[in-house]
Amino acid sequence: MGAHEPYRAPMDPRWEALAAEDPEIAELIVAEERRQRDKIRLIPSENYVSSAVLAATGSVLTNKYSEGYPGRRYYEGQQFIDQIETAAIERAKSLFGAEHANVQPYSGSPCNLAVYLAFLNPGDTVMGMALPHGGHLTHGWDVSVTGKWFRPVRYGVRKDTGRIDLDEVRDVAKREQPKLIWAGGTAVPRIIDFEAFAEIAAEVGAVFATDMAHIAGLIAGGAHPSPVPHADVVTTTTHKTLRGPRGAMLLSRAEHAKSLDRAVFPGLQGGPHNHTTAAIAVALREAATPGFATYAHAVVANAKVLAEGLVARGFDLVSGGTDNHLILVDLTTKGIPGKQAAKALDRAGIELNYNTVPFDPRKPFDPSGIRLGTPAVTSRGMGTEEMGRIAGWIDEIVSAPEDESLAAATAGEIAEFCRAFPAPGILIED
Ligand SMILES: *Cc1c(COP(=O)(O)O)cnc(C)c1O
């Protein structure tokens, strides 16, 4: 072994087997676990899953093929897999109040593709939020298959408010007559009016889909309005605020169940990832607890305090603040590009990502903004007091991005600070 002996929970024979058989990978996993422990992780799409979710993900369910759906499989031996997938489906339906759920999509992107396959033909018009305004690639952006094989039209945010302009959404919809309209995105700090979107979709006869990947956990915990009563179909990843394994699910009205299920399998996928399905079931059970509702509300409260701390230090926030877990900062007034800021912060122990801001004059690979959020730090039990300290560190580093001794000292300080907030699933001690 190298400098660091891979530590493990005492007497975990599976970990012992990995460390013995493949010390190279074992050591890298330990290094990543240590990194996740010692840094302030602010990437808004990331989190810390529980040990229970990790255990289900690393289980023997990965050995099993089960093409089809519970009770209708193409392989034998489904006595237990059927029960696991049924539990995940029932928990998803009950948590979000949906008539139908499909928990098989491999991840958010293939999940969204299933919506196209269920409702559209190639060349049909799809309307989504423009990527530089906060939309997702799979909502019809050029480089995505959804922008190449379908005809994309787009809406964005207003320059003066940083918020979606529903009059523009309605105008574009009426002019372009999309067959599918998406709401949701990856860099949207404000609550989206799902009901208004549903009305617009109804006016033009479009299917209305909401992609709640970022906010699913907030919705589950009652800290954000739900799109489920308003949308024909709702897609989500399971690994962001929902705090489950890497995966995805579809929720829909009963009338769309058959076409969506057929789109996922056999339309797009083969065998479901049963270890992921089990971990989704575990995460959904966790998300239905009062403790998770407390967590979801704390995520939003923390984001508001972090946003206020940044505004107080002269940072320019897109839309001026946040309603959810996510903050988008335009660094133009600070005179530093997003990428330089993100890299300096990473060296100092604060992990976030550089991001395009609406109407960004800079290129996507070197844009004007940074994107950050509170799901992971809140999972560690950090609260509003800690958010003030984090805003202070961000300001110090962004003000002196080339000061390597400041970065090194801050990284040490942050690692020490993080010790007081043990993260779910992180067991490493050295
Ligand atoms: C993260 C995300 C996705 C894609 O999820 P992957 O699992 O990375 O494919 C789709 N839509 C939105 C809005 C997202 O935030």
The ligand as an SDF file (V2000), in Angstrom:
LIG
                    3D

 15 15  0  0  0  0  0  0  0  0999 V2000
  -28.5660   16.6470  -13.5260 C   0  0  0  0  0  0  0  0  0  0  0  0
  -29.6700   16.9440  -14.4840 C   0  0  0  0  0  0  0  0  0  0  0  0
  -30.0010   16.0730  -15.5300 C   0  0  0  0  0  0  0  0  0  0  0  0
  -29.1410   14.9350  -15.9770 C   0  0  0  0  0  0  0  0  0  0  0  0
  -28.8300   13.9860  -15.1300 O   0  0  0  0  0  0  0  0  0  0  0  0
  -27.6560   12.9340  -15.4130 P   0  0  0  0  0  0  0  0  0  0  0  0
  -27.9410   11.9010  -14.4040 O   0  0  0  0  0  0  0  0  0  0  0  0
  -26.3780   13.6920  -15.1940 O   0  0  0  0  0  0  0  0  0  0  0  0
  -27.7870   12.4470  -16.8200 O   0  0  0  0  0  0  0  0  0  0  0  0
  -31.1150   16.3630  -16.2830 C   0  0  0  0  0  0  0  0  0  0  0  0
  -31.8540   17.4610  -16.0510 N   0  0  0  0  0  0  0  0  0  0  0  0
  -31.5380   18.3380  -15.0820 C   0  0  0  0  0  0  0  0  0  0  0  0
  -32.3760   19.5330  -14.8790 C   0  0  0  0  0  0  0  0  0  0  0  0
  -30.4300   18.1100  -14.2820 C   0  0  0  0  0  0  0  0  0  0  0  0
  -30.1110   19.0050  -13.3410 O   0  0  0  0  0  0  0  0  0  0  0  0
  1  2  1  0
  2  3  1  0
  2 14  2  0
  3  4  1  0
  3 10  2  0
  4  5  1  0
  5  6  1  0
  6  7  2  0
  6  8  1  0
  6  9  1  0
 10 11  1  0
 11 12  2  0
 12 13  1  0
 12 14  1  0
 14 15  1  0
M  END
$$$$
